[in-house]
Amino acid sequence: MSTPENLDSAGNPPWWKLPIVWLVIGGPAAVVVASLFTVGIAVKHVDPVLDTSKGHVKSVVEQPAVQARNHAASPAQQPADR
C-alpha cells in the first residue's frame, strides 16, 4: 500500500495521492466542463429572435391556446345559487 518513500515525516502520504482530494477537485471541475459545453451548444445553436412588433395574426392552430389563456386569466365565475 504505502511505502516509506511515499510518506512524509508524519507518516501521511502527499495530498495528491489521497482519493478524497480528487473527489473534491473533480466534482466542481466536471461541473465547469459541463457548463462550458452547454455554453458552446447555446452559442452554436442560437434561437432566432421573433419580430412581435407587427400585428401577429393568430392562426387556427393557436386559437385553443389563446382561449385557454384568456379563460385562465379571467376572474373566477361564482355560481348564481350561492
All heavy atoms as a GROMACS GRO file, in nm:
protein
  609
    1MET      N    1   0.083  -0.118   0.000
    1MET     CA    2   0.000   0.000   0.000
    1MET      C    3   0.088   0.124   0.000
    1MET      O    4   0.117   0.178  -0.102
    1MET     CB    5  -0.092  -0.005   0.122
    1MET     CG    6  -0.202   0.093   0.119
    1MET     SD    7  -0.348   0.001   0.086
    1MET     CE    8  -0.468   0.116   0.097
    2SER      N    9   0.128   0.172   0.114
    2SER     CA   10   0.216   0.287   0.123
    2SER      C   11   0.356   0.240   0.157
    2SER      O   12   0.376   0.163   0.250
    2SER     CB   13   0.168   0.383   0.231
    2SER     OG   14   0.044   0.436   0.196
    3THR      N   15   0.448   0.287   0.082
    3THR     CA   16   0.587   0.254   0.110
    3THR      C   17   0.651   0.370   0.182
    3THR      O   18   0.603   0.484   0.173
    3THR     CB   19   0.661   0.222  -0.022
    3THR    OG1   20   0.654   0.338  -0.104
    3THR    CG2   21   0.601   0.104  -0.093
    4PRO      N   22   0.755   0.349   0.252
    4PRO     CA   23   0.820   0.458   0.329
    4PRO      C   24   0.862   0.575   0.243
    4PRO      O   25   0.860   0.689   0.288
    4PRO     CB   26   0.940   0.391   0.394
    4PRO     CG   27   0.904   0.246   0.401
    4PRO     CD   28   0.816   0.220   0.284
    5GLU      N   29   0.896   0.555   0.116
    5GLU     CA   30   0.938   0.669   0.034
    5GLU      C   31   0.819   0.756  -0.007
    5GLU      O   32   0.836   0.869  -0.049
    5GLU     CB   33   1.016   0.623  -0.090
    5GLU     CG   34   0.939   0.534  -0.185
    5GLU     CD   35   0.955   0.386  -0.154
    5GLU    OE1   36   1.022   0.349  -0.057
    5GLU    OE2   37   0.898   0.306  -0.229
    6ASN      N   38   0.694   0.704   0.004
    6ASN     CA   39   0.575   0.782  -0.030
    6ASN      C   40   0.524   0.863   0.088
    6ASN      O   41   0.432   0.941   0.074
    6ASN     CB   42   0.462   0.691  -0.078
    6ASN     CG   43   0.491   0.631  -0.214
    6ASN    OD1   44   0.581   0.676  -0.284
    6ASN    ND2   45   0.416   0.531  -0.250
    7LEU      N   46   0.578   0.842   0.206
    7LEU     CA   47   0.527   0.908   0.326
    7LEU      C   48   0.620   1.019   0.370
    7LEU      O   49   0.742   1.012   0.353
    7LEU     CB   50   0.513   0.805   0.439
    7LEU     CG   51   0.422   0.685   0.410
    7LEU    CD1   52   0.424   0.590   0.527
    7LEU    CD2   53   0.282   0.730   0.380
    8ASP      N   54   0.561   1.125   0.427
    8ASP     CA   55   0.645   1.230   0.484
    8ASP      C   56   0.684   1.192   0.626
    8ASP      O   57   0.658   1.081   0.671
    8ASP     CB   58   0.576   1.366   0.476
    8ASP     CG   59   0.449   1.372   0.560
    8ASP    OD1   60   0.419   1.275   0.631
    8ASP    OD2   61   0.380   1.474   0.552
    9SER      N   62   0.743   1.284   0.698
    9SER     CA   63   0.794   1.251   0.832
    9SER      C   64   0.683   1.216   0.930
    9SER      O   65   0.705   1.142   1.025
    9SER     CB   66   0.877   1.368   0.886
    9SER     OG   67   0.794   1.484   0.896
   10ALA      N   68   0.560   1.264   0.908
   10ALA     CA   69   0.449   1.234   0.998
   10ALA      C   70   0.377   1.104   0.960
   10ALA      O   71   0.284   1.063   1.027
   10ALA     CB   72   0.350   1.349   1.000
   11GLY      N   73   0.415   1.042   0.851
   11GLY     CA   74   0.352   0.917   0.807
   11GLY      C   75   0.230   0.938   0.719
   11GLY      O   76   0.154   0.845   0.697
   12ASN      N   77   0.212   1.060   0.669
   12ASN     CA   78   0.098   1.090   0.581
   12ASN      C   79   0.146   1.094   0.437
   12ASN      O   80   0.251   1.149   0.406
   12ASN     CB   81   0.038   1.225   0.617
   12ASN     CG   82  -0.025   1.223   0.755
   12ASN    OD1   83  -0.079   1.122   0.798
   12ASN    ND2   84  -0.014   1.335   0.824
   13PRO      N   85   0.066   1.040   0.345
   13PRO     CA   86   0.103   1.050   0.202
   13PRO      C   87   0.082   1.193   0.154
   13PRO      O   88   0.010   1.271   0.215
   13PRO     CB   89   0.005   0.954   0.134
   13PRO     CG   90  -0.111   0.945   0.226
   13PRO     CD   91  -0.058   0.963   0.364
   14PRO      N   92   0.144   1.229   0.041
   14PRO     CA   93   0.123   1.363  -0.014
   14PRO      C   94  -0.025   1.382  -0.053
   14PRO      O   95  -0.097   1.285  -0.078
   14PRO     CB   96   0.211   1.366  -0.138
   14PRO     CG   97   0.292   1.243  -0.136
   14PRO     CD   98   0.236   1.151  -0.035
   15TRP      N   99  -0.070   1.507  -0.059
   15TRP     CA  100  -0.211   1.535  -0.083
   15TRP      C  101  -0.261   1.480  -0.216
   15TRP      O  102  -0.376   1.439  -0.227
   15TRP     CB  103  -0.239   1.685  -0.072
   15TRP     CG  104  -0.175   1.768  -0.180
   15TRP    CD1  105  -0.054   1.825  -0.177
   15TRP    CD2  106  -0.232   1.798  -0.307
   15TRP    NE1  107  -0.030   1.891  -0.294
   15TRP    CE2  108  -0.138   1.877  -0.377
   15TRP    CE3  109  -0.352   1.767  -0.370
   15TRP    CZ2  110  -0.160   1.924  -0.504
   15TRP    CZ3  111  -0.375   1.815  -0.497
   15TRP    CH2  112  -0.280   1.893  -0.564
   16TRP      N  113  -0.178   1.480  -0.317
   16TRP     CA  114  -0.224   1.434  -0.448
   16TRP      C  115  -0.243   1.283  -0.456
   16TRP      O  116  -0.295   1.233  -0.554
   16TRP     CB  117  -0.131   1.483  -0.559
   16TRP     CG  118   0.009   1.428  -0.552
   16TRP    CD1  119   0.052   1.310  -0.604
   16TRP    CD2  120   0.121   1.488  -0.489
   16TRP    NE1  121   0.185   1.292  -0.577
   16TRP    CE2  122   0.231   1.401  -0.506
   16TRP    CE3  123   0.142   1.605  -0.419
   16TRP    CZ2  124   0.356   1.429  -0.455
   16TRP    CZ3  125   0.267   1.633  -0.371
   16TRP    CH2  126   0.372   1.545  -0.389
   17LYS      N  127  -0.203   1.211  -0.354
   17LYS     CA  128  -0.223   1.066  -0.353
   17LYS      C  129  -0.346   1.024  -0.274
   17LYS      O  130  -0.376   0.905  -0.265
   17LYS     CB  131  -0.099   0.997  -0.298
   17LYS     CG  132   0.020   1.016  -0.390
   17LYS     CD  133   0.132   0.926  -0.356
   17LYS     CE  134   0.244   0.949  -0.456
   17LYS     NZ  135   0.344   0.847  -0.451
   18LEU      N  136  -0.419   1.120  -0.219
   18LEU     CA  137  -0.540   1.089  -0.144
   18LEU      C  138  -0.661   1.093  -0.237
   18LEU      O  139  -0.684   1.193  -0.306
   18LEU     CB  140  -0.559   1.190  -0.030
   18LEU     CG  141  -0.452   1.190   0.078
   18LEU    CD1  142  -0.476   1.303   0.175
   18LEU    CD2  143  -0.450   1.056   0.150
   19PRO      N  144  -0.742   0.987  -0.241
   19PRO     CA  145  -0.856   0.984  -0.333
   19PRO      C  146  -0.962   1.090  -0.303
   19PRO      O  147  -1.024   1.142  -0.395
   19PRO     CB  148  -0.916   0.844  -0.314
   19PRO     CG  149  -0.813   0.765  -0.243
   19PRO     CD  150  -0.724   0.860  -0.172
   20ILE      N  151  -0.982   1.125  -0.177
   20ILE     CA  152  -1.084   1.224  -0.143
   20ILE      C  153  -1.052   1.360  -0.203
   20ILE      O  154  -1.142   1.436  -0.241
   20ILE     CB  155  -1.104   1.232   0.010
   20ILE    CG1  156  -1.227   1.316   0.045
   20ILE    CG2  157  -0.983   1.290   0.078
   20ILE    CD1  158  -1.356   1.249   0.013
   21VAL      N  159  -0.924   1.391  -0.216
   21VAL     CA  160  -0.884   1.519  -0.276
   21VAL      C  161  -0.932   1.524  -0.421
   21VAL      O  162  -0.983   1.627  -0.466
   21VAL     CB  163  -0.732   1.539  -0.267
   21VAL    CG1  164  -0.687   1.660  -0.347
   21VAL    CG2  165  -0.688   1.549  -0.123
   22TRP      N  166  -0.919   1.415  -0.493
   22TRP     CA  167  -0.960   1.414  -0.633
   22TRP      C  168  -1.110   1.415  -0.647
   22TRP      O  169  -1.163   1.466  -0.746
   22TRP     CB  170  -0.896   1.296  -0.706
   22TRP     CG  171  -0.748   1.315  -0.710
   22TRP    CD1  172  -0.654   1.245  -0.642
   22TRP    CD2  173  -0.679   1.420  -0.779
   22TRP    NE1  174  -0.528   1.296  -0.667
   22TRP    CE2  175  -0.541   1.405  -0.751
   22TRP    CE3  176  -0.717   1.523  -0.861
   22TRP    CZ2  177  -0.444   1.490  -0.802
   22TRP    CZ3  178  -0.619   1.608  -0.913
   22TRP    CH2  179  -0.486   1.591  -0.884
   23LEU      N  180  -1.182   1.364  -0.547
   23LEU     CA  181  -1.328   1.377  -0.550
   23LEU      C  182  -1.369   1.522  -0.527
   23LEU      O  183  -1.460   1.573  -0.591
   23LEU     CB  184  -1.391   1.287  -0.443
   23LEU     CG  185  -1.386   1.137  -0.472
   23LEU    CD1  186  -1.437   1.059  -0.352
   23LEU    CD2  187  -1.468   1.106  -0.594
   24VAL      N  188  -1.301   1.589  -0.435
   24VAL     CA  189  -1.333   1.728  -0.406
   24VAL      C  190  -1.297   1.818  -0.525
   24VAL      O  191  -1.370   1.911  -0.558
   24VAL     CB  192  -1.260   1.774  -0.278
   24VAL    CG1  193  -1.270   1.924  -0.258
   24VAL    CG2  194  -1.314   1.700  -0.157
   25ILE      N  195  -1.187   1.792  -0.589
   25ILE     CA  196  -1.146   1.872  -0.705
   25ILE      C  197  -1.224   1.831  -0.830
   25ILE      O  198  -1.263   1.916  -0.910
   25ILE     CB  199  -0.994   1.857  -0.729
   25ILE    CG1  200  -0.917   1.920  -0.613
   25ILE    CG2  201  -0.952   1.920  -0.861
   25ILE    CD1  202  -0.768   1.892  -0.617
   26GLY      N  203  -1.247   1.702  -0.847
   26GLY     CA  204  -1.310   1.652  -0.969
   26GLY      C  205  -1.456   1.691  -0.985
   26GLY      O  206  -1.502   1.715  -1.097
   27GLY      N  207  -1.531   1.698  -0.876
   27GLY     CA  208  -1.673   1.734  -0.885
   27GLY      C  209  -1.693   1.873  -0.944
   27GLY      O  210  -1.759   1.888  -1.048
   28PRO      N  211  -1.636   1.975  -0.882
   28PRO     CA  212  -1.650   2.109  -0.941
   28PRO      C  213  -1.587   2.122  -1.079
   28PRO      O  214  -1.638   2.194  -1.165
   28PRO     CB  215  -1.579   2.200  -0.841
   28PRO     CG  216  -1.588   2.126  -0.712
   28PRO     CD  217  -1.578   1.981  -0.748
   29ALA      N  218  -1.478   2.052  -1.103
   29ALA     CA  219  -1.415   2.058  -1.236
   29ALA      C  220  -1.509   2.000  -1.342
   29ALA      O  221  -1.519   2.054  -1.453
   29ALA     CB  222  -1.282   1.983  -1.235
   30ALA      N  223  -1.578   1.892  -1.309
   30ALA     CA  224  -1.673   1.833  -1.404
   30ALA      C  225  -1.789   1.929  -1.431
   30ALA      O  226  -1.837   1.939  -1.545
   30ALA     CB  227  -1.725   1.701  -1.350
   31VAL      N  228  -1.833   2.001  -1.330
   31VAL     CA  229  -1.942   2.097  -1.348
   31VAL      C  230  -1.896   2.212  -1.438
   31VAL      O  231  -1.972   2.258  -1.524
   31VAL     CB  232  -1.991   2.150  -1.211
   31VAL    CG1  233  -2.086   2.266  -1.226
   31VAL    CG2  234  -2.055   2.037  -1.132
   32VAL      N  235  -1.775   2.259  -1.420
   32VAL     CA  236  -1.722   2.367  -1.504
   32VAL      C  237  -1.713   2.321  -1.649
   32VAL      O  238  -1.752   2.393  -1.741
   32VAL     CB  239  -1.586   2.416  -1.452
   32VAL    CG1  240  -1.517   2.508  -1.552
   32VAL    CG2  241  -1.602   2.486  -1.318
   33VAL      N  242  -1.663   2.202  -1.672
   33VAL     CA  243  -1.652   2.149  -1.808
   33VAL      C  244  -1.791   2.134  -1.871
   33VAL      O  245  -1.813   2.171  -1.987
   33VAL     CB  246  -1.576   2.015  -1.810
   33VAL    CG1  247  -1.584   1.947  -1.944
   33VAL    CG2  248  -1.430   2.038  -1.771
   34ALA      N  249  -1.887   2.082  -1.795
   34ALA     CA  250  -2.023   2.066  -1.847
   34ALA      C  251  -2.087   2.201  -1.878
   34ALA      O  252  -2.158   2.215  -1.978
   34ALA     CB  253  -2.109   1.989  -1.746
   35SER      N  254  -2.062   2.302  -1.795
   35SER     CA  255  -2.120   2.434  -1.822
   35SER      C  256  -2.058   2.497  -1.946
   35SER      O  257  -2.128   2.562  -2.025
   35SER     CB  258  -2.104   2.526  -1.701
   35SER     OG  259  -1.967   2.554  -1.679
   36LEU      N  260  -1.928   2.479  -1.966
   36LEU     CA  261  -1.864   2.530  -2.089
   36LEU      C  262  -1.918   2.459  -2.212
   36LEU      O  263  -1.938   2.522  -2.317
   36LEU     CB  264  -1.713   2.515  -2.080
   36LEU     CG  265  -1.644   2.604  -1.975
   36LEU    CD1  266  -1.496   2.569  -1.967
   36LEU    CD2  267  -1.665   2.750  -2.007
   37PHE      N  268  -1.944   2.330  -2.200
   37PHE     CA  269  -2.004   2.255  -2.311
   37PHE      C  270  -2.145   2.308  -2.341
   37PHE      O  271  -2.182   2.327  -2.457
   37PHE     CB  272  -2.009   2.106  -2.273
   37PHE     CG  273  -2.067   2.019  -2.380
   37PHE    CD1  274  -1.997   1.992  -2.496
   37PHE    CD2  275  -2.192   1.962  -2.364
   37PHE    CE1  276  -2.050   1.912  -2.595
   37PHE    CE2  277  -2.246   1.881  -2.462
   37PHE     CZ  278  -2.174   1.856  -2.577
   38THR      N  279  -2.222   2.338  -2.237
   38THR     CA  280  -2.357   2.391  -2.254
   38THR      C  281  -2.352   2.530  -2.318
   38THR      O  282  -2.434   2.562  -2.405
   38THR     CB  283  -2.429   2.398  -2.119
   38THR    OG1  284  -2.428   2.267  -2.061
   38THR    CG2  285  -2.571   2.446  -2.133
   39VAL      N  286  -2.258   2.613  -2.276
   39VAL     CA  287  -2.243   2.746  -2.337
   39VAL      C  288  -2.208   2.731  -2.485
   39VAL      O  289  -2.259   2.804  -2.570
   39VAL     CB  290  -2.138   2.829  -2.262
   39VAL    CG1  291  -2.098   2.952  -2.341
   39VAL    CG2  292  -2.189   2.868  -2.126
   40GLY      N  293  -2.121   2.635  -2.517
   40GLY     CA  294  -2.086   2.612  -2.657
   40GLY      C  295  -2.206   2.573  -2.741
   40GLY      O  296  -2.224   2.622  -2.853
   41ILE      N  297  -2.292   2.487  -2.688
   41ILE     CA  298  -2.414   2.449  -2.759
   41ILE      C  299  -2.505   2.570  -2.776
   41ILE      O  300  -2.563   2.592  -2.884
   41ILE     CB  301  -2.487   2.336  -2.684
   41ILE    CG1  302  -2.407   2.207  -2.691
   41ILE    CG2  303  -2.627   2.314  -2.741
   41ILE    CD1  304  -2.462   2.096  -2.605
   42ALA      N  305  -2.521   2.651  -2.671
   42ALA     CA  306  -2.609   2.767  -2.677
   42ALA      C  307  -2.559   2.870  -2.778
   42ALA      O  308  -2.638   2.933  -2.848
   42ALA     CB  309  -2.621   2.831  -2.539
   43VAL      N  310  -2.429   2.887  -2.788
   43VAL     CA  311  -2.373   2.984  -2.882
   43VAL      C  312  -2.384   2.932  -3.025
   43VAL      O  313  -2.412   3.008  -3.118
   43VAL     CB  314  -2.227   3.017  -2.846
   43VAL    CG1  315  -2.157   3.095  -2.956
   43VAL    CG2  316  -2.221   3.093  -2.715
   44LYS      N  317  -2.365   2.803  -3.042
   44LYS     CA  318  -2.369   2.745  -3.177
   44LYS      C  319  -2.510   2.739  -3.233
   44LYS      O  320  -2.531   2.759  -3.352
   44LYS     CB  321  -2.309   2.604  -3.173
   44LYS     CG  322  -2.294   2.540  -3.308
   44LYS     CD  323  -2.225   2.406  -3.299
   44LYS     CE  324  -2.211   2.343  -3.436
   44LYS     NZ  325  -2.149   2.211  -3.428
   45HIS      N  326  -2.609   2.713  -3.149
   45HIS     CA  327  -2.748   2.696  -3.194
   45HIS      C  328  -2.835   2.805  -3.133
   45HIS      O  329  -2.923   2.778  -3.052
   45HIS     CB  330  -2.801   2.559  -3.154
   45HIS     CG  331  -2.720   2.445  -3.206
   45HIS    ND1  332  -2.718   2.410  -3.338
   45HIS    CD2  333  -2.636   2.360  -3.144
   45HIS    CE1  334  -2.638   2.307  -3.355
   45HIS    NE2  335  -2.586   2.275  -3.238
   46VAL      N  336  -2.815   2.928  -3.176
   46VAL     CA  337  -2.890   3.041  -3.122
   46VAL      C  338  -3.032   3.039  -3.176
   46VAL      O  339  -3.054   3.016  -3.295
   46VAL     CB  340  -2.820   3.174  -3.160
   46VAL    CG1  341  -2.899   3.292  -3.111
   46VAL    CG2  342  -2.680   3.176  -3.106
   47ASP      N  343  -3.129   3.063  -3.088
   47ASP     CA  344  -3.268   3.070  -3.131
   47ASP      C  345  -3.291   3.202  -3.205
   47ASP      O  346  -3.237   3.306  -3.165
   47ASP     CB  347  -3.362   3.064  -3.010
   47ASP     CG  348  -3.363   2.927  -2.946
   47ASP    OD1  349  -3.328   2.829  -3.014
   47ASP    OD2  350  -3.400   2.919  -2.828
   48PRO      N  351  -3.373   3.199  -3.309
   48PRO     CA  352  -3.399   3.324  -3.381
   48PRO      C  353  -3.488   3.418  -3.297
   48PRO      O  354  -3.571   3.374  -3.218
   48PRO     CB  355  -3.473   3.277  -3.506
   48PRO     CG  356  -3.535   3.148  -3.467
   48PRO     CD  357  -3.442   3.086  -3.368
   49VAL      N  358  -3.468   3.547  -3.316
   49VAL     CA  359  -3.549   3.646  -3.248
   49VAL      C  360  -3.677   3.666  -3.329
   49VAL      O  361  -3.672   3.690  -3.450
   49VAL     CB  362  -3.472   3.779  -3.235
   49VAL    CG1  363  -3.560   3.886  -3.171
   49VAL    CG2  364  -3.346   3.757  -3.156
   50LEU      N  365  -3.791   3.657  -3.262
   50LEU     CA  366  -3.919   3.673  -3.329
   50LEU      C  367  -3.958   3.820  -3.328
   50LEU      O  368  -3.947   3.888  -3.226
   50LEU     CB  369  -4.026   3.590  -3.260
   50LEU     CG  370  -4.001   3.440  -3.257
   50LEU    CD1  371  -4.110   3.369  -3.180
   50LEU    CD2  372  -3.990   3.384  -3.397
   51ASP      N  373  -4.005   3.868  -3.440
   51ASP     CA  374  -4.049   4.006  -3.450
   51ASP      C  375  -4.194   4.014  -3.404
   51ASP      O  376  -4.285   3.970  -3.473
   51ASP     CB  377  -4.035   4.055  -3.594
   51ASP     CG  378  -4.071   4.202  -3.608
   51ASP    OD1  379  -4.078   4.271  -3.505
   51ASP    OD2  380  -4.092   4.245  -3.723
   52THR      N  381  -4.215   4.069  -3.286
   52THR     CA  382  -4.351   4.080  -3.232
   52THR      C  383  -4.404   4.222  -3.244
   52THR      O  384  -4.512   4.252  -3.192
   52THR     CB  385  -4.353   4.038  -3.084
   52THR    OG1  386  -4.263   4.120  -3.012
   52THR    CG2  387  -4.315   3.893  -3.069
   53SER      N  388  -4.331   4.311  -3.312
   53SER     CA  389  -4.376   4.448  -3.325
   53SER      C  390  -4.492   4.460  -3.424
   53SER      O  391  -4.574   4.548  -3.413
   53SER     CB  392  -4.262   4.538  -3.368
   53SER     OG  393  -4.214   4.500  -3.495
   54LYS      N  394  -4.500   4.372  -3.520
   54LYS     CA  395  -4.608   4.373  -3.617
   54LYS      C  396  -4.729   4.302  -3.556
   54LYS      O  397  -4.717   4.220  -3.467
   54LYS     CB  398  -4.566   4.301  -3.745
   54LYS     CG  399  -4.448   4.363  -3.813
   54LYS     CD  400  -4.406   4.281  -3.931
   54LYS     CE  401  -4.275   4.332  -3.986
   54LYS     NZ  402  -4.214   4.243  -4.081
   55GLY      N  403  -4.844   4.334  -3.607
   55GLY     CA  404  -4.965   4.267  -3.559
   55GLY      C  405  -4.960   4.121  -3.597
   55GLY      O  406  -4.956   4.085  -3.714
   56HIS      N  407  -4.956   4.036  -3.499
   56HIS     CA  408  -4.945   3.892  -3.523
   56HIS      C  409  -5.084   3.835  -3.546
   56HIS      O  410  -5.171   3.846  -3.460
   56HIS     CB  411  -4.878   3.824  -3.404
   56HIS     CG  412  -4.864   3.676  -3.420
   56HIS    ND1  413  -4.782   3.619  -3.513
   56HIS    CD2  414  -4.924   3.573  -3.355
   56HIS    CE1  415  -4.790   3.487  -3.504
   56HIS    NE2  416  -4.875   3.458  -3.409
   57VAL      N  417  -5.106   3.778  -3.662
   57VAL     CA  418  -5.234   3.716  -3.692
   57VAL      C  419  -5.231   3.576  -3.633
   57VAL      O  420  -5.145   3.495  -3.666
   57VAL     CB  421  -5.256   3.710  -3.845
   57VAL    CG1  422  -5.387   3.641  -3.877
   57VAL    CG2  423  -5.249   3.848  -3.904
   58LYS      N  424  -5.326   3.552  -3.545
   58LYS     CA  425  -5.329   3.421  -3.478
   58LYS      C  426  -5.389   3.318  -3.573
   58LYS      O  427  -5.496   3.337  -3.628
   58LYS     CB  428  -5.408   3.432  -3.350
   58LYS     CG  429  -5.339   3.522  -3.250
   58LYS     CD  430  -5.411   3.525  -3.120
   58LYS     CE  431  -5.341   3.609  -3.018
   58LYS     NZ  432  -5.279   3.728  -3.059
   59SER      N  433  -5.319   3.209  -3.587
   59SER     CA  434  -5.365   3.105  -3.677
   59SER      C  435  -5.471   3.021  -3.607
   59SER      O  436  -5.496   3.032  -3.487
   59SER     CB  437  -5.248   3.017  -3.720
   59SER     OG  438  -5.200   2.945  -3.609
   60VAL      N  439  -5.533   2.935  -3.683
   60VAL     CA  440  -5.637   2.847  -3.630
   60VAL      C  441  -5.577   2.752  -3.527
   60VAL      O  442  -5.643   2.717  -3.429
   60VAL     CB  443  -5.702   2.768  -3.746
   60VAL    CG1  444  -5.805   2.670  -3.694
   60VAL    CG2  445  -5.765   2.864  -3.845
   61VAL      N  446  -5.452   2.714  -3.543
   61VAL     CA  447  -5.387   2.621  -3.451
   61VAL      C  448  -5.367   2.686  -3.314
   61VAL      O  449  -5.377   2.622  -3.211
   61VAL     CB  450  -5.252   2.574  -3.510
   61VAL    CG1  451  -5.178   2.486  -3.413
   61VAL    CG2  452  -5.274   2.505  -3.642
   62GLU      N  453  -5.342   2.818  -3.312
   62GLU     CA  454  -5.316   2.886  -3.187
   62GLU      C  455  -5.443   2.923  -3.111
   62GLU      O  456  -5.437   2.955  -2.993
   62GLU     CB  457  -5.237   3.014  -3.213
   62GLU     CG  458  -5.097   2.991  -3.262
   62GLU     CD  459  -5.026   3.121  -3.295
   62GLU    OE1  460  -5.095   3.224  -3.309
   62GLU    OE2  461  -4.904   3.118  -3.307
   63GLN      N  462  -5.559   2.920  -3.173
   63GLN     CA  463  -5.682   2.966  -3.109
   63GLN      C  464  -5.716   2.893  -2.978
   63GLN      O  465  -5.751   2.959  -2.881
   63GLN     CB  466  -5.799   2.959  -3.207
   63GLN     CG  467  -5.795   3.065  -3.314
   63GLN     CD  468  -5.797   3.205  -3.258
   63GLN    OE1  469  -5.865   3.233  -3.161
   63GLN    NE2  470  -5.719   3.294  -3.318
   64PRO      N  471  -5.708   2.760  -2.972
   64PRO     CA  472  -5.740   2.696  -2.843
   64PRO      C  473  -5.648   2.740  -2.730
   64PRO      O  474  -5.693   2.760  -2.617
   64PRO     CB  475  -5.724   2.547  -2.872
   64PRO     CG  476  -5.740   2.534  -3.018
   64PRO     CD  477  -5.687   2.661  -3.077
   65ALA      N  478  -5.521   2.761  -2.759
   65ALA     CA  479  -5.428   2.804  -2.655
   65ALA      C  480  -5.459   2.946  -2.610
   65ALA      O  481  -5.454   2.977  -2.491
   65ALA     CB  482  -5.284   2.796  -2.706
   66VAL      N  483  -5.495   3.032  -2.704
   66VAL     CA  484  -5.528   3.170  -2.670
   66VAL      C  485  -5.656   3.174  -2.587
   66VAL      O  486  -5.665   3.246  -2.487
   66VAL     CB  487  -5.542   3.256  -2.798
   66VAL    CG1  488  -5.596   3.394  -2.767
   66VAL    CG2  489  -5.409   3.266  -2.868
   67GLN      N  490  -5.754   3.096  -2.624
   67GLN     CA  491  -5.880   3.092  -2.548
   67GLN      C  492  -5.856   3.038  -2.407
   67GLN      O  493  -5.912   3.090  -2.310
   67GLN     CB  494  -5.983   3.006  -2.621
   67GLN     CG  495  -6.034   3.071  -2.748
   67GLN     CD  496  -6.122   2.976  -2.829
   67GLN    OE1  497  -6.137   2.860  -2.793
   67GLN    NE2  498  -6.177   3.026  -2.937
   68ALA      N  499  -5.774   2.936  -2.393
   68ALA     CA  500  -5.745   2.881  -2.261
   68ALA      C  501  -5.670   2.982  -2.177
   68ALA      O  502  -5.696   2.996  -2.057
   68ALA     CB  503  -5.666   2.752  -2.275
   69ARG      N  504  -5.575   3.054  -2.237
   69ARG     CA  505  -5.501   3.155  -2.164
   69ARG      C  506  -5.594   3.265  -2.115
   69ARG      O  507  -5.589   3.308  -2.000
   69ARG     CB  508  -5.392   3.215  -2.251
   69ARG     CG  509  -5.308   3.321  -2.177
   69ARG     CD  510  -5.234   3.412  -2.270
   69ARG     NE  511  -5.331   3.490  -2.347
   69ARG     CZ  512  -5.304   3.543  -2.464
   69ARG    NH1  513  -5.188   3.526  -2.520
   69ARG    NH2  514  -5.394   3.613  -2.528
   70ASN      N  515  -5.684   3.310  -2.202
   70ASN     CA  516  -5.777   3.416  -2.164
   70ASN      C  517  -5.874   3.367  -2.057
   70ASN      O  518  -5.910   3.442  -1.966
   70ASN     CB  519  -5.853   3.467  -2.285
   70ASN     CG  520  -5.762   3.542  -2.380
   70ASN    OD1  521  -5.654   3.588  -2.341
   70ASN    ND2  522  -5.804   3.556  -2.505
   71HIS      N  523  -5.915   3.243  -2.065
   71HIS     CA  524  -6.006   3.187  -1.965
   71HIS      C  525  -5.937   3.175  -1.831
   71HIS      O  526  -5.996   3.206  -1.727
   71HIS     CB  527  -6.058   3.050  -2.010
   71HIS     CG  528  -6.146   2.984  -1.910
   71HIS    ND1  529  -6.272   3.030  -1.882
   71HIS    CD2  530  -6.125   2.879  -1.828
   71HIS    CE1  531  -6.326   2.953  -1.788
   71HIS    NE2  532  -6.238   2.861  -1.754
   72ALA      N  533  -5.812   3.134  -1.831
   72ALA     CA  534  -5.737   3.119  -1.706
   72ALA      C  535  -5.709   3.255  -1.642
   72ALA      O  536  -5.702   3.267  -1.520
   72ALA     CB  537  -5.607   3.046  -1.731
   73ALA      N  538  -5.696   3.359  -1.723
   73ALA     CA  539  -5.665   3.492  -1.669
   73ALA      C  540  -5.790   3.566  -1.624
   73ALA      O  541  -5.780   3.664  -1.551
   73ALA     CB  542  -5.593   3.574  -1.776
   74SER      N  543  -5.909   3.521  -1.664
   74SER     CA  544  -6.031   3.590  -1.625
   74SER      C  545  -6.066   3.558  -1.480
   74SER      O  546  -6.029   3.453  -1.427
   74SER     CB  547  -6.146   3.551  -1.717
   74SER     OG  548  -6.174   3.413  -1.701
   75PRO      N  549  -6.138   3.649  -1.411
   75PRO     CA  550  -6.176   3.620  -1.273
   75PRO      C  551  -6.268   3.500  -1.265
   75PRO      O  552  -6.344   3.471  -1.358
   75PRO     CB  553  -6.244   3.749  -1.227
   75PRO     CG  554  -6.265   3.832  -1.348
   75PRO     CD  555  -6.182   3.777  -1.458
   76ALA      N  556  -6.263   3.433  -1.153
   76ALA     CA  557  -6.344   3.312  -1.135
   76ALA      C  558  -6.491   3.349  -1.133
   76ALA      O  559  -6.533   3.448  -1.072
   76ALA     CB  560  -6.305   3.242  -1.006
   77GLN      N  561  -6.572   3.269  -1.198
   77GLN     CA  562  -6.716   3.288  -1.202
   77GLN      C  563  -6.779   3.219  -1.083
   77GLN      O  564  -6.751   3.102  -1.056
   77GLN     CB  565  -6.775   3.232  -1.332
   77GLN     CG  566  -6.720   3.297  -1.457
   77GLN     CD  567  -6.767   3.441  -1.471
   77GLN    OE1  568  -6.876   3.475  -1.427
   77GLN    NE2  569  -6.683   3.524  -1.530
   78GLN      N  570  -6.861   3.290  -1.010
   78GLN     CA  571  -6.929   3.232  -0.896
   78GLN      C  572  -7.064   3.177  -0.942
   78GLN      O  573  -7.134   3.242  -1.021
   78GLN     CB  574  -6.952   3.336  -0.786
   78GLN     CG  575  -6.823   3.392  -0.729
   78GLN     CD  576  -6.746   3.285  -0.652
   78GLN    OE1  577  -6.803   3.194  -0.594
   78GLN    NE2  578  -6.614   3.295  -0.655
   79PRO      N  579  -7.102   3.060  -0.893
   79PRO     CA  580  -7.236   3.008  -0.928
   79PRO      C  581  -7.345   3.102  -0.876
   79PRO      O  582  -7.331   3.167  -0.773
   79PRO     CB  583  -7.242   2.873  -0.856
   79PRO     CG  584  -7.101   2.839  -0.820
   79PRO     CD  585  -7.026   2.967  -0.812
   80ALA      N  586  -7.454   3.110  -0.951
   80ALA     CA  587  -7.563   3.203  -0.919
   80ALA      C  588  -7.639   3.164  -0.793
   80ALA      O  589  -7.696   3.248  -0.727
   80ALA     CB  590  -7.659   3.212  -1.036
   81ASP      N  591  -7.641   3.035  -0.756
   81ASP     CA  592  -7.722   2.991  -0.642
   81ASP      C  593  -7.651   3.006  -0.508
   81ASP      O  594  -7.706   2.970  -0.406
   81ASP     CB  595  -7.767   2.847  -0.663
   81ASP     CG  596  -7.652   2.751  -0.679
   81ASP    OD1  597  -7.541   2.798  -0.712
   81ASP    OD2  598  -7.672   2.631  -0.657
   82ARG      N  599  -7.536   3.060  -0.503
   82ARG     CA  600  -7.467   3.076  -0.374
   82ARG      C  601  -7.500   3.203  -0.308
   82ARG      O  602  -7.515   3.306  -0.337
   82ARG     CB  603  -7.314   3.066  -0.392
   82ARG     CG  604  -7.273   2.924  -0.402
   82ARG     CD  605  -7.124   2.918  -0.389
   82ARG     NE  606  -7.083   2.777  -0.390
   82ARG     CZ  607  -6.962   2.737  -0.386
   82ARG    NH1  608  -6.862   2.823  -0.380
   82ARG    NH2  609  -6.932   2.611  -0.389
   0.00000   0.00000   0.00000
